Amino acid sequence: MPALISHHVSFQLDTGEWLFKDINFSLPEGVTGLVGRNGSGKSVFLSLLTGGLTPTQGSVSKVGSIGHYSQLPSALLNSQVTIAQFLEIDNKRSALDAIAQGSCDPRWFEIVGDDWNLEAQTLETLKNLRLPTDLDAKCCQLSGGQLALLQLYKLFESDAKILLLDEPSNHIDSVGKTWLISRLRQTVKPVLVVSHDRELLREVSGIYQLTALGLHYFQGNYDTFYAQQSQQSLALDKRISQLESERKRIERQAQINREKAQQRESQGNRKRHSGSQPKILMDAMKGKAELSRAAALTNQQNQLARNHAKLSELKKQQEVLKPQAVYLHNAQHAKKRTLVILDHLRLDFGYREPIDLTIKHMERWHIEGDNGTGKSTLLKAIQGQHQYFHGHLKRMTQTVYLDQYFGLLEPSLSLLDNLMKYCAALPESDARVLLAGIGFRKDTVYRKVGDLSGGEKMKLAMLVVSHIEGEPLLLLDEPDNHLDIDSKKILASALHQFKGSFVVVSHDKDFVSELGITRTLTLNQSQ
């Protein structure tokens, strides 16, 4: 029976910060989700489970081999590996080719085994996945969605007994997501899915949530989880409100007691001065009153201390669960000038029909279409990073392209250095305020970008591109891919209120519907 368990696992960053502490985890049968805010450590936790990282404290035990899907396949993006090589069928193809050429060497037959229809079957699979039916095509030439589908197909077909999927629906279109959901429903292996995709999380039978407060398990799918979270959040808010009311009541009562004590003391002083009462009796009464006041004061201080401790702890929980912000700088110009003109532009691959469009200031364009139709390529063409097209393209403004892999950011530089690099006119104090707005305060602004999670990089990148001088046209290639659910909603709201212009590629229908899109360009699969 496959098993994957963590025992009191903790992980400390190079900066000395504890990413999480004392995590206990056990992967149940079926499909389980793992959710958490960007930067909470989900991908790190997965690396601990796979053995890619070693816990600072605690241990991980596993029974059965693990198959791991990574959301950023840098090894494939930066190599010349072909589809056949990635699927590990190139040796059998060579053997089949040798036999077809007339060789009777037994080693070729041993390599082929029973896979005489291997090439035809693989090509049929690629066709069904809408991938290039060229086994010698290089993986680095595939779109992000095509590469994701290829990786997932190989993983589901592998002998791995346990599957760990890190954001598997990122980059893939609606057809690809339908295929992924179908494979998850069919598999009998234990699967852990790290995701912010609400549609995908509705397919799980339980959800782990990772926060700074620890790892907590919820039975049921995303809708059940969200309902429970909403109830807990309301209960937390109510308890905080009650404690704040209690604190005010204690403080009011303390003030009333002080005023009464002052009145009694004044009355006592008048009697003392009048001489109507013996001095020894007055002194005794004064001492008794002082003891009573001291006891009452101590009791009130203890009540306030307990209230403060409870309130502080609950507000800490509230801060952990509260979504972080995404800040965009708004343009100032109101004139609706023309920014980009595409005149009969034809891409050299993907969508082959001529594209005619004009992008004007304050317009929000959504480019939709299947994987491989050239959505990212079109954005790169507008940016000037891709020249393989026919027709005319005229830019009359500065453009900034934010790709799916955060190529804009320098991994070796800190968050603060990246922001200051692109926004040189921004005072450091203002830069720190902006970074604090997306969750990075004090010394955390010196974290290296290479150590950030995908969602944290996206928040930083959005902050950078919207603060570049000159009010450039933003070209956003799936900016929502690496964001947690709350951050997606916040980014959508920020873009909706953004006074500048942008062109966005996204497969998330919920996200797109919240952007206030004014124009849509659809790139259908080429025939």
For each residue, the residues with C-beta under 8 A, 3 or more apart:
1: 63
2: 63 64 161 162 189 190
3: 26 27 61 62 63 64
4: 25 26 27 49 60 61 62 63 64 66 162 190 192
5: 25 26 27 60 61 62
6: 9 23 24 25 26 48 49 55 58 59 60 61
7: 24 58 59 60 61
8: 22 23 24 57 58 59
9: 6 20 22 23 24 25 45 48 55 57 58 59 60
10: 18 20 21 22 23 55 56 57 58
11: 18 19 20 41 44 45 48 53 55 56
12: 16 17 18 19 56
13: 16 17 18 19 451
14: 451
15: 443 444 446 447
16: 12 13
17: 12 13 444
18: 10 11 12 13 21 56
19: 11 12 13 40 41 44
20: 9 10 11 23 40 41 45 210 212 214 215
21: 10 18 57 214
22: 8 9 10 57 58 214
23: 6 8 9 10 20 45 58 210 214 215
24: 6 7 8 9 215
25: 4 5 6 9 45 49 208 215
26: 3 4 5 6
27: 3 4 5 32 162 190 192
28: 32 190 205 206
29: 190
30: 190 191 204 205 206
31: 184 187 191 193 203 204 205
32: 27 28 190 191 192 193 204 205 206 207 208
33: 192 193 194 195 200 201 204 206 207 208 221 222 225
34: 42 45 46 192 193 194 195 207 208 209 210
35: 42 194 195 196 201 207 208 209 210 225 484 485
36: 40 41 42 209 210 211 484
37: 40 211 323 324 455 484 486 487
38: 324 453 454 455 456 458 459 482 483 484 487
39: 439 452 453 455 456
40: 19 20 36 37 210 211 212 453
41: 11 19 20 36 44 45 210 453
42: 34 35 36 45 46 166 194 210 453
43: 46 47 71 166 194 453 454
44: 11 19 41 47 48 53
45: 9 11 20 23 25 34 41 42 48 49 210
46: 34 42 43 49 50 68 164 166 192 194
47: 43 44 50 52 53
48: 6 9 11 44 45 51 52 53 54 55 60
49: 4 6 25 45 46 60 62 66 164 192
50: 46 47 66 68 164
51: 48 60 66
52: 47 48 68
53: 11 44 47 48
54: 48
55: 6 9 10 11 48 58 59 60
56: 10 11 12 18
57: 8 9 10 21 22
58: 6 7 8 9 10 22 23 55
59: 6 7 8 9 55
60: 4 5 6 7 9 48 49 51 55
61: 3 4 5 6 7
62: 3 4 5 49 66 162
63: 1 2 3 4
64: 2 3 4 160 161 162
65: 159 160 161 162
66: 4 49 50 51 62 160 161 162 163 164
67: 155 158 160 162 163 164
68: 46 50 52 155 163 164 166
69: 151 152 155 163 164 165 166 168
70: 73 151 166
71: 43 166 167 168 170 454 482
72: 405 454
73: 70 76 77 147 151
74: 77 78
75: 78 79
76: 73 79 81 86 139 140 147 151
77: 73 74 140 147 405
78: 74 75 140
79: 75 76 139 140
80: 138 140
81: 76 85 86 138 139 140
82: 85 86 90 135 136 137 138 139
83: 86 87 126 131 132 134 135 136 137 138 139 150
84: 87 89 90 93 122 135 136
85: 81 82 88 90
86: 76 81 82 83 139 150 154
87: 83 84 122 135 150 154
88: 85 91
89: 84 92 93 118 119 122 135
90: 82 84 85 93 94
91: 88 94 95 111
92: 89 95 96 111 112 113 115 118
93: 84 89 90 96 97 118 119 135
94: 90 91 97 98 111
95: 91 92 98 99 107 108 109 111 112
96: 92 93 99 100 108 112 116 118 119
97: 93 94 100 101
98: 94 95 101 103 105 108
99: 95 96 102 103 104 108 109 112
100: 96 97
101: 97 98
102: 99
103: 98 99 108
104: 99
105: 98 108 109
106: 109 110
107: 95 110 111
108: 95 96 98 99 103 105 111 112
109: 95 99 105 106 112
110: 106 107 113
111: 91 92 94 95 107 108
112: 92 95 96 99 108 109 115 116 118
113: 92 110
114:
115: 92 112 118
116: 96 112
117: 120 121
118: 89 92 93 96 112 115 121 122
119: 89 93 96 122 123 135
120: 117 123 124
121: 117 118 124 125
122: 84 87 89 118 119 125 126 135
123: 119 120 126 127 133 135
124: 120 121 127 128
125: 121 122 128 129 153
126: 83 122 123 129 131 132 133 135
127: 123 124 130 131 133
128: 124 125
129: 125 126 149 150 153 176 179
130: 127 146 149 175 176 370 371 372 525
131: 83 126 127 142 146 149 150 372
132: 83 126 137 142 146 372
133: 123 126 127
134: 83 137
135: 82 83 84 87 89 93 119 122 123 126
136: 82 83 84
137: 82 83 132 134 141 142
138: 80 81 82 83 141
139: 76 79 81 82 83 86 142 147 150
140: 76 77 78 79 80 81
141: 137 138
142: 131 132 137 139 146 147 150 372
143: 146 147 171 371 372 375 376
144: 147 148 170 171 371 376 404 478
145: 148 149 171 172 173 176 371 372 507
146: 130 131 132 142 143 149 150 371 372
147: 73 76 77 139 142 143 144 150 151 171
148: 144 145 151 152 168 170 171 172 176
149: 129 130 131 145 146 152 153 172 176 179 371
150: 83 86 87 129 131 139 142 146 147 153 154
151: 69 70 73 76 147 148 154 155
152: 69 148 149 155 156 165 168 180 183
153: 125 129 149 150 156 157
154: 86 87 150 151 157 158
155: 67 68 69 151 152 158 160 163 165
156: 152 153 163 183 187
157: 153 154
158: 67 154 155
159: 65
160: 64 65 66 67 155 163 189
161: 2 64 65 66 189 190
162: 2 4 27 62 64 65 66 67 189 190 191 192
163: 66 67 68 69 155 156 160 187 189 190 191 192
164: 46 49 50 66 67 68 69 191 192 194
165: 69 152 155 168 191 192 193 194 195
166: 42 43 46 68 69 70 71 194
167: 71 170 194 195 196 197 454 481 482
168: 69 71 148 152 165 172 180 193 195 200
169: 172 176 177 180 195 197 199 200
170: 71 144 148 167 197 478 481 482
171: 143 144 145 147 148 371 404 478 481 507
172: 145 148 149 168 169 176 177 180 371 507
173: 145 176 177 369 370 371 507
174: 177 178 507 509
175: 130 178 179 370
176: 129 130 145 148 149 169 172 173 179 180 371
177: 169 172 173 174 180 181 197 199 200 507
178: 174 175 181 182
179: 129 149 175 176 182 183
180: 152 168 169 172 176 177 183 184 200
181: 177 178 184 185 199 200 203
182: 178 179 185 186
183: 152 156 179 180 186 187
184: 31 180 181 187 191 193 203
185: 181 182 203
186: 182 183
187: 31 156 163 183 184 191
188:
189: 2 160 161 162 163
190: 2 4 27 28 29 30 32 161 162 163
191: 30 31 32 162 163 164 165 184 187
192: 4 27 32 33 34 46 49 162 163 164 165
193: 31 32 33 34 165 168 184 200 201 204
194: 33 34 35 42 43 46 164 165 166 167
195: 33 34 35 165 167 168 169 200 201
196: 35 167 455 482 483 484 485 488
197: 167 169 170 177 200 201 508
198: 201 202 222 485 510
199: 169 177 181 202 203
200: 33 168 169 177 180 181 193 195 197 203 204
201: 33 35 193 195 197 198 204 207 221 222 225
202: 198 199 221 222 223
203: 31 181 184 185 199 200 221
204: 30 31 32 33 193 200 201 207 221 222
205: 28 30 31 32 219 220 221
206: 28 30 32 33 217 218 219 220
207: 32 33 34 35 201 204 217 218 220 221 222 225
208: 25 32 33 34 35 215 216 217 218
209: 34 35 36 215 216 217 218 225 229
210: 20 23 34 35 36 40 41 42 45 214 215
211: 36 37 40 214 216 320 321
212: 20 40 320
213: 216 317 320
214: 20 21 22 23 210 211
215: 20 23 24 25 208 209 210
216: 208 209 211 213
217: 206 207 208 209
218: 206 207 208 209 224 225 228 229
219: 205 206 224
220: 205 206 207 223 224 225 228
221: 33 201 202 203 204 205 207 224 225
222: 33 198 201 202 204 207 225 226
223: 202 220 226 227
224: 218 219 220 221 227 228
225: 33 35 201 207 209 218 220 221 222 228 229
226: 222 223 229 230
227: 223 224 230 231
228: 218 220 224 225 231 232
229: 209 218 225 226 232 233
230: 226 227 233 234
231: 227 228 234 235
232: 228 229 235 236
233: 229 230 236 237 321
234: 230 231 237 238
235: 231 232 238 239
236: 232 233 239 240 314 317 318 321
237: 233 234 240 241 318
238: 234 235 241 242
239: 235 236 242 243 314
240: 236 237 243 244 311 314 315 318
241: 237 238 244 245
242: 238 239 245 246
243: 239 240 246 247 307 310 311 314
244: 240 241 247 248 311
245: 241 242 248 249
246: 242 243 249 250 307
247: 243 244 250 251 304 307 308 311
248: 244 245 251 252
249: 245 246 252 253
250: 246 247 253 254 300 303 304 307
251: 247 248 254 255 304
252: 248 249 255 256
253: 249 250 256 257 300
254: 250 251 257 258 297 300
255: 251 252 258 259
256: 252 253 259 260
257: 253 254 260 261 293 296 297 300
258: 254 255 261 262
259: 255 256 262 263
260: 256 257 263 264
261: 257 258 264 265 289 293
262: 258 259 265 266
263: 259 260 266 267
264: 260 261 267 268 289
265: 261 262 268 269 289
266: 262 263 269 270
267: 263 264 270 271
268: 264 265 271 272 282 285 286 289
269: 265 266 272 273
270: 266 267 273 274
271: 267 268 274 276 277 282
272: 268 269 275 277 279 282
273: 269 270
274: 270 271
275: 272
276: 271
277: 271 272 281 282
278: 281 282
279: 272 282 283
280: 283 284
281: 277 278 284 285
282: 268 271 272 277 278 279 285 286
283: 279 280 286 287
284: 280 281 287 288
285: 268 281 282 288 289
286: 268 282 283 289 290
287: 283 284 290 291
288: 284 285 291 292
289: 261 264 265 268 285 286 292 293
290: 286 287 293 294
291: 287 288 294 295
292: 288 289 295 296
293: 257 261 289 290 296 297
294: 290 291 297 298
295: 291 292 298 299
296: 257 292 293 299 300
297: 254 257 293 294 300 301
298: 294 295 301 302
299: 295 296 302 303
300: 250 253 254 257 296 297 303 304
301: 297 298 304 305
302: 298 299 305 306
303: 250 299 300 306 307
304: 247 250 251 300 301 307 308
305: 301 302 308 309
306: 302 303 309 310
307: 243 246 247 250 303 304 310 311
308: 247 304 305 311 312
309: 305 306 312 313
310: 243 306 307 313 314
311: 240 243 244 247 307 308 314 315
312: 308 309 315 316
313: 309 310 316 317
314: 236 239 240 243 310 311 317 318
315: 240 311 312 318 319
316: 312 313 319 320
317: 213 236 313 314 320 321
318: 236 237 240 314 315 321 322
319: 315 316 322
320: 211 212 213 316 317
321: 211 233 236 317 318
322: 318 319
323: 37 484 486 487 489 490
324: 37 38 438 439 459 487 490
325: 437 438 439 490
326: 438 459 462 463 487 490 491 494
327: 434 437 438 463 466 494
328: 462 463 466 494 495 497 498
329: 466 467
330: 497 498 499 500
331: 361 471 498 499 500 501
332: 471 499
333: 337 361 471
334:
335: 361
336: 360 361 362
337: 333 360 361 396 397
338: 341 358 359 360 361 396
339: 359 360 361 395 396 397 473 501
340: 358 359 382 393 394 395 396 397 399 473
341: 338 357 358 359 392 393 394 396
342: 345 355 356 357 358 382 391 392 393
343: 356 391 392 393 394
344: 354 355 356 390 391 392
345: 342 354 355 356 381 389 390 391 392 393
346: 352 353 354 355 389 390 391
347: 350 351 352 355 374 377 378 381 388 389
348: 388 389 390
349: 374 377 388
350: 347 372 373 374 377 523 526
351: 347 355 369 373 374 378 523 524 526
352: 346 347 526
353: 346
354: 344 345 346 391
355: 342 344 345 346 347 351 378 391 521
356: 342 343 344 345
357: 341 342 365 519 521
358: 338 340 341 342
359: 338 339 340 341 363 365 473 501 503
360: 336 337 338 339 363 501
361: 331 333 335 336 337 338 339 500 501
362: 336 499 500 501 518
363: 359 360 501 518 519
364: 495 501 502 503 504 515 516 517 518 519
365: 357 359 502 503 504 517 518 519 520 521
366: 503 504 505 506 512 515 517 519 520 521
367: 375 378 379 503 504 505 520 521 522 523
368: 375 505 507 512 520 521 522 523
369: 173 351 373 374 375 522 523 524 525
370: 130 173 175 373 523 524 525
371: 130 143 144 145 146 149 171 172 173 176
372: 130 131 132 142 143 145 146 350 525
373: 350 351 369 370 523 524 525 526
374: 347 349 350 351 369 377 378 523
375: 143 367 368 369 378 379 477 505 523
376: 143 144 379 380 403 404 477 505
377: 347 349 350 374 380 381 386
378: 347 351 355 367 374 375 381 382 523
379: 367 375 376 382 383 401 475 477 503 505
380: 376 377 383 385 386 401
381: 345 347 377 378 384 385 386 387 389 393
382: 340 342 378 379 393 395 399 401 473 475 503
383: 379 380 386 399 400 401 475
384: 381 395 399
385: 380 381 401
386: 377 380 381 383 389
387: 381
388: 347 348 349
389: 345 346 347 348 381 386 393
390: 344 345 346 348
391: 342 343 344 345 346 354 355
392: 341 342 343 344 345
393: 340 341 342 343 345 381 382 389
394: 340 341 343
395: 339 340 382 384 399
396: 337 338 339 340 341
397: 337 339 340 470 471 472 473
398: 468 470 471 472 473
399: 340 382 383 384 395 472 473 474 475
400: 383 408 465 468 472 473 474 475
401: 379 380 382 383 385 408 475 477
402: 406 408 461 462 465 474 475 476 477 479
403: 376 406 407 408 477
404: 144 171 376 477 478 481
405: 72 77
406: 402 403 409 449 454 457 458 461
407: 403
408: 400 401 402 403 422 461 464 465
409: 406 413 418 449 457 460 461 464
410: 413 417 418 421 449
411: 448 449 450
412: 448 449 450
413: 409 410 417 418 421 448 449
414: 417 418 445 446 447 448 449
415: 418 419 435 440 444 445 446 447 449 452 460
416: 419 420 428 431 432 435 445 446
417: 410 413 414 420 421
418: 409 410 413 414 415 421 422 449 460 464
419: 415 416 422 423 426 431 434 435 460 463 464 467
420: 416 417 423 424 426 428 431
421: 410 413 417 418 424
422: 408 418 419 464 465 467 468
423: 419 420 426 431 464 467 468 469
424: 420 421
425: 469
426: 419 420 423 430 431 434 467
427: 430 431
428: 416 420 431 432
429: 432 433
430: 426 427 433 434
431: 416 419 420 423 426 427 428 434 435
432: 416 428 429 435 436 445
433: 429 430 436 437
434: 327 419 426 430 431 437 438 463 467
435: 415 416 419 431 432 438 440 441 445 460 463
436: 432 433 439 440 441
437: 325 327 433 434
438: 324 325 326 327 434 435 456 459 460 463
439: 39 324 325 436 456 459
440: 415 435 436 444 445 447
441: 435 436 444 445
442: 445
443: 15 446
444: 15 17 415 440 441 447
445: 414 415 416 432 435 440 441 442
446: 15 414 415 416 443
447: 15 414 415 440 444 451 452
448: 411 412 413 414 451 452
449: 406 409 410 411 412 413 414 415 418 452 457 460
450: 411 412
451: 13 14 447 448
452: 39 415 447 448 449 456 457 460
453: 38 39 40 41 42 43 456 457 482
454: 38 43 71 72 167 406 457 458 481 482
455: 37 38 39 196 458 459 482 483 484 487
456: 38 39 438 439 452 453 459 460
457: 406 409 449 452 453 454 460 461 482
458: 38 406 454 455 461 462 479 481 482 483
459: 38 324 326 438 439 455 456 462 463 483 487
460: 409 415 418 419 435 438 449 452 456 457 463 464
461: 402 406 408 409 457 458 464 465 479
462: 326 328 402 458 459 465 466 479 491 494
463: 326 327 328 419 434 435 438 459 460 466 467
464: 408 409 418 419 422 423 460 461 467 468
465: 400 402 408 422 461 462 468 472 474
466: 327 328 329 462 463 474 498 500
467: 329 419 422 423 426 434 463 464
468: 398 400 422 423 464 465 472
469: 423 425
470: 397 398
471: 331 332 333 397 398 500
472: 397 398 399 400 465 468 500
473: 339 340 359 382 397 398 399 400 500 501 502 503
474: 399 400 402 465 466 500 501 502 503
475: 379 382 383 399 400 401 402 502 503
476: 402 479 502 503 504 505
477: 375 376 379 401 402 403 404 505
478: 144 170 171 404 481 505 506 507
479: 402 458 461 462 476 483 491 504 506
480: 483 488 491 492 506 508 511
481: 167 170 171 404 454 458 478
482: 38 71 167 170 196 453 454 455 457 458
483: 38 196 455 458 459 479 480 487 488 491
484: 35 36 37 38 196 323 455 487 488
485: 35 196 198 488 489
486: 37 323 489 490
487: 37 38 323 324 326 455 459 483 484 490 491
488: 196 480 483 484 485 491 492 508 510 511
489: 323 485 486 492 493 514
490: 323 324 325 326 486 487 493 494
491: 326 462 479 480 483 487 488 494 495 511
492: 480 488 489 495 496 511 514 515
493: 489 490 496 497 514
494: 326 327 328 462 490 491 497 498
495: 328 364 491 492 498 502 504 515 516
496: 492 493 514 515 516
497: 328 330 493 494
498: 328 330 331 466 494 495 502
499: 330 331 332 362
500: 330 331 361 362 466 471 472 473 474
501: 331 339 359 360 361 362 363 364 473 474
502: 364 365 473 474 475 476 495 498
503: 359 364 365 366 367 379 382 473 474 475 476
504: 364 365 366 367 476 479 495 512 515 517
505: 366 367 368 375 376 379 476 477 478
506: 366 478 479 480 511 512
507: 145 171 172 173 174 177 368 478
508: 197 480 488 511 512
509: 174 512 513
510: 198 488 513 514
511: 480 488 491 492 506 508 514 515
512: 366 368 504 506 508 509 515 517
513: 509 510
514: 489 492 493 496 510 511
515: 364 366 492 495 496 504 511 512
516: 364 495 496
517: 364 365 366 504 512 520
518: 362 363 364 365
519: 357 363 364 365 366
520: 365 366 367 368 517
521: 355 357 365 366 367 368
522: 367 368 369
523: 350 351 367 368 369 370 373 374 375 378
524: 351 369 370 373
525: 130 369 370 372 373
526: 350 351 352 373
527:
